[in-house]
Amino acid sequence: MPRLTSLVLLALPVLALAQCDTPSTLPSFTNDNLPDPFLFPDGRRTATVNDWQCRRSQLAALIQGYEAGSIPGKPTTVTGSFTKNGNSGSLTVTASQNGKSVNWANSISYPSGTPPAGGWPLLIALGGGSIPVPAGIATLNYNNDNIAQQSSTSSRGTGLFYNLYGNTATASAMSAWTWGVSRIIDALETTPAASINTERIAVTGCSRNGKGALMIGAFETRIALTIPQESGSGGDACWRLSKFEESSGSKVQTATQIVTENVWFSSGFNSYVNQLSKLPYDHHSLVALVAPRGLVSFENTDFIWLSPMSNWGCVSAGRTVYRALGVPQNHGFAQVGGHNHCAWPSSLTPTLNAFFDKFLFGKNVNTDFFSTNNVFGPAKWDANRWMNWSVPTLSGTASPTGSTTSAPVTTPPPTTTAPGTTTTPTTTTTANSPAQTLYGQCGGIGWTGPTACASPARCAYSNDWYSQCLP
Ligand SMILES: *[C@@H]1O[C@H](CO)[C@@H](O)[C@H](O)[C@H]1NC(C)=O
């Protein structure tokens, strides 16, 4: 019965998904510390990479439920049209649903010469961006304010996104920007004339647009590299830590203040800004949504308003998920002073370029950059206080060190087989489990095969779903 078989096979993934509840709020939740990102609401802890996928969807739903508002999926129709004049391209995206339609043009500046096979890597830069872009990368100047205005609290519901979804949509400006980037990628995927490699896309922005860049990278998994710059509170800072910094005497931006300034968060968030312990997540979980994809954020300790201790504490807590997935080096952070807000200090260029090399050019380079100058106000980061949970090693991932150290071999007890049953030979993982051969798969979400490569090959991250042994 081939038809029945295929129906059963189709039903399996649906059942697996149905087991992952993703409520948008958890009304009885309370925790003064940074909530354990690995803890399911039912008390279980994340143990495998598959568990993390479910936990990740839960956190994504909660962040939308409490502060971001709903990010709609792909509308009925999304199309792209493209024109090019010299090195300047223009991609017009048209999104239509329920008899309404919006469109907007995005200018893309291209490198000179012939695009590599698969197209150019692309940097999507909110408001134009404020980082140096290496040669060989196209840059799309994303006019996010056109999708959702961010002038003041009175700009709520203004912009193309709300023309399509109505100005009572719960989506905050940052969620609307996320939706807009997703539609740009939809259009690029079906517009080969644009010559963009949609598996090599980065997103960046500074300050308010840095908050946006992090939100976009967190929710849009087609982004390979997320680069928030000086995103501060509302970005790579945690609400609870910023509040603590303020109560220790630093003039930092807090949740209470941020909702009176602009429309970066949903109006529903107003109810929580003075009871942060009720949030079943904090921004370390927003950081964690990006994992295992590339993320490098930059902060500036000269601007207290950005909440320096909170930045460092929050990314340190978020990085635990990268550690648990075995890819801590995919998460970078650098926090220095000595420059203006959103000015680029050249001392950070090697860090930035390493992340571009790895995630936009697919080079096997070292991205192990994670540091602070420790120039904080009176409040110091106390990991033991704020992170009172342990970091699991999720099974199904490459070990962080790629180490081949032998684990003790345990001999399984002899199994007794009931008469009449057939014994399927079981594969036992031994200390000498074979390494993957050159060009074989060595990692990716759901991968349970070998994660070490036969020497001298090294396991190179390609995307969330696939890592490969490369020379
Ligand atoms: C961590 O601290 C919070 C706040 O005191 C508490 O609610 C939570 O149960 C603690 N978690 C662990 C694992 O001890």
The ligand as an ORCA input file, in Angstrom:
! r2SCAN-3c Opt
* xyz 0 1
  C      17.144     30.716     40.491
  O      16.734     31.852     41.204
  C      15.347     32.181     41.044
  C      15.069     33.492     41.741
  O      15.456     33.435     43.073
  C      14.472     31.039     41.510
  O      13.120     31.359     41.290
  C      14.860     29.782     40.755
  O      14.122     28.704     41.238
  C      16.349     29.495     40.920
  N      16.690     28.369     40.073
  C      17.479     27.389     40.475
  C      17.739     26.304     39.493
  O      17.940     27.342     41.607
*
